[in-house]
Amino acid sequence: MPARRLDGVAVARVIQSELRPAVEAFTARAGRPPGLALVLVGDNPASELYVASKLKSAGETGLRADIERLPASATLAELLRVVDRLNRSDAHDGILVQSPLPEAMGPGADRAVFDAVSPEKDVDGLHPVNVGRLVQGRAALVACTPSGVIELLDRSGIPIAGSRAVVVGRSDIVGKPMALLLVLRHATLTICHSRTKDLASVTREADILVAALGRPAFLTTEFVKPGATVIDVGTTKVEDRAMVERLFAPGSKRHAAFERRGSLVLGDVHPSVEQVAGALTPVPGGVGPLTIAMLLKNTLTAAQLRAGR
Ligand code: NAP
């Protein structure tokens, strides 16, 4: 029997509808809506799409959202000046600098930006202060993608406490905070990465398997225990026809989408896993919409915390 599909679009819609009255109440009390500043450097088409969809969802939820654009040639110092200005803005409760930053900014640029955003406006949950609070189980602002995964599990009725959870990937943005959240919710956890030996023997133990590698269709059926819940965080744009044709039969929906667009966004989980897993997030339409919903939620939380200070 094919796996139950965990519909991130539907869950994100519910979260947004829950946020709307709380945003209205804040706006009535504060005389202004919660404000989100999105900073976009350069003209990466995928980043443009992500930012457009964040702006749209923020508007639908009643938040103020502004976009600050810098050219691809901007220096890290220029970007940090924008962040500093937004840190001091009364109208903005949350600041999100869209990644990836242009390579010319240097290898430490992402980290320098995470450090520069004021912890109270850090709606990405990546400032060391917020990460430290997460380790101690008392964070108010938590990285959006992993907290979105927890919301999806909770709202889908999938028990976390007592489960065996395996996270593949240990990035600061996804893997590490995901692992912390699962442990805080009483899962027994293993983190895997590129140096893990016999990965499949570890992932096959998972009741909840989170794939955050950025390697399209990497996790095939032999990595998955029958009946497991599989969360596919990966999103990789693939233009390789041979790869798409290995994964999707001609005439299938995904193959037709590839023919129309010349590319497909693929997750880290092989399509055949649908036949083994108990529940599975699709890509697209799984984790991605939750990431945006949690960004909106974090912006409201940041606004409430700043107003209550
Ligand atoms: P990342 O920084 O590149 O980290 C990838 C992780 O996967 C690393 O820890 C790496 O191990 C591990 N890995 C790579 N190859 C592996 C292998 N063969 N076996 C085991 N582990 C392996 O990526 P990220 O930022 O965490 O993102 C991961 C994926 O999630 C990407 O596709 C990204 O686009 C997607 N993403 C989606 C959303 C969303 O909203 N849906 C949000 C954020 C990210 P090492 O540490 O040993 O190198």
Residues whose N, C-alpha, C, O or C-beta is under 5 A from the ligand:
A	BS01	NAP	T145 V168 G169 R170 S171 I173 V174 G175 C192 H193 S194 R195 A212 L213 G214 V233 G234 T235 T236 V287 G288 T291
